[in-house]
Amino acid sequence: MVCIGNHERDFPNSGAYYNGTDSNGECGVPYEKRFPMPTPAQDQPWFGFDFGSVHFVLMSTEHRYDNGSAQLQYLDDHLSTVDRSKTPWLIFAGHRPMYIDSINWVEPDGDQPVAIQLRSTVEPLLKKYQVDVAFWGHHHSYQRSCPVFDRVCTEGGTVHIVVGTGGQSLSQNLEPIKPKWLDFYDIQHWGFSRFTANATTLVFEYVRDDDGQVHDSIVLTK
């Protein structure tokens, strides 16, 4: 299953939320043709699905997610239907991160302006429906938060994980003082993530490419 990002969708006057040119005019068309997902409609690339003991919900950070948007209403409606007795783990994902250590404050689509808006409109849903983990990309780094809500580490909060270390040049634009909600980061190595889950335990691991070893991990239990 795949999640759309700026390089697949963004182009001026195309209906994208941000008017960058990163899709070079593709506007999500090849993406939707090559990777058909169980979305509600064309150019509405948000959806959810079950896999084992996990229910996944994927959003598009490249389409409107502000108050009153079709996507935000879909996310609220969909999350309300998740049967936690069937899928006790709830994982959320999007491209641009809701929590990010970055000094990019460029309006309107810099890392921090986007993160602020995501926290304003989408984060309340993560709290309302007790999302366990949220995965993000976009920033070329690995970052993992504490269980957090509204930038404060809190029991029962969502763990946010940025996995942007797939091979592109690594981002170095971190803040001079590490945010209090940030538990671990890596901006020096490429790598990937993996996790396993059963009805009571979720194990997440970050593996570096250079040595194949686990350099960060968390265990969540219910």
Beta strands, then each sheet from edge to edge (+ up, - down):
strand 1: 47-51
strand 2: 54-58
strand 3: 89-93
strand 4: 133-136
strand 5: 142-149
strand 6: 152-153
strand 7: 158-163
strand 8: 182-186
strand 9: 191-197
strand 10: 201-208
strand 11: 214-221
sheet 1: 1+ 2- 3- 4- 7- 5+ 6-
sheet 2: 1+ 2- 3- 4- 7- 5+ 8-
sheet 3: 9+ 10- 11+
end
